[in-house]
């Protein structure tokens, strides 16, 4: 049985401790996403 990602995410984030940790990691993942976008821009040039 497969659980859709969004449903699993919602279930996990219902726990306040998990949500706090998830939110705390947001800046790190934003940096990673920006690095990926920059790499894509360079490879397209």
C-alpha positions in Angstrom: 0.0 0.0 0.0 1.4 3.4 -1.0 0.6 6.6 0.9 0.7 9.8 -1.2 3.5 12.1 0.0 1.2 15.1 0.8 -1.0 12.9 3.0 2.0 11.5 4.8 3.5 15.0 5.2 0.3 16.3 6.7 0.1 13.4 9.1 3.7 13.9 10.3 3.4 17.7 10.6 0.3 17.2 12.8 2.9 16.4 15.6 4.1 19.8 16.9 7.6 18.5 17.6 7.9 17.3 14.0 6.5 20.6 12.7 9.0 22.6 14.7 12.0 20.6 13.4 10.6 20.8 9.9 10.3 24.6 10.1 13.8 24.9 11.7 15.3 23.2 8.6 13.6 25.5 6.1 16.5 27.9 5.7 18.9 25.1 5.0 16.6 23.6 2.3 16.1 27.1 0.8 19.9 27.4 0.4 20.1 23.9 -1.2 17.3 24.8 -3.6 19.0 28.1 -4.6 22.3 26.2 -5.2 20.4 23.8 -7.5 18.7 26.7 -9.3 22.1 28.3 -9.9 23.6 25.1 -11.1 20.7 24.7 -13.6 21.2 28.3 -14.8 24.9 27.6 -15.4 24.3 24.4 -17.2 21.7 26.0 -19.5 24.1 28.8 -20.4 
